[in-house]
Amino acid sequence: MIPLDAASSSPWHFWGYFLDHRSQDLGYLWDHTWLSVVPVVVGLLLALPLGWLSRRYNWVYPPMMSITGLLYTIPSIALFVLIPPLLGLDPLSPLQVPIALSVYSVALLVRVVADGLGAVSPETLQAATAIGFKPLGRFFRVELPIAVPVITAGLRVAIVANVSIVTVAGTIGFDNLGRLFDEGFKLSTDTPYYPPIILGIILCVLLALVLDGLVLLVNRLLTPWRRAVPT
């Protein structure tokens, strides 16, 4: 670890702290970014068929929602600890964090996908079938595009939640912005050492805002017809 400068504990010294440890902090930011984004992508890919099943077969919806809801109640630290023995991974495997976060993303997104698909009107489905769409083609070319606004709203929640949860992994030894909080606490002896803690908070908030903006941009690109509707 790069030696930390404890000369100033003022919260406003966070910029100086960043300049002193720029390489380390940018590395933490990059690790935090991919740990926040990749699990959401994996979670969405898994949630799409599960959400479709929940909407296609009404009897699947209640147990699916119950199971995914229970998954999200598992404390993150407990899940980080349970993943390695369950999957036969090394206790310090870097895979345990994205796997655990993918579980949380699936838990959030299955309901969103199911509800988004459920928002497609029966008349629209009947019209798509009448003009010759097969079930698979109807799903990708009619149901999924109409459900995009609902799904992206869920993605915004999932990705911002991941930015927050990833910091927990930093406090147990995995590189991400959570390490800044851990370093700040370790350097707090007689008085609190604020710079890395404030820097970590600022970078987490900025990262969440940027990722949220990117999801909004993707939603805008995938729903051009919404811009044609007068308000």
Summary of the structure (lengths in Angstrom):
residues: 231
radius of gyration: 21.4
end to end distance: 54.5
largest distance: 74.2
contacts: 717
relative contact order: 0.15
helix: 77%
strand: 0%
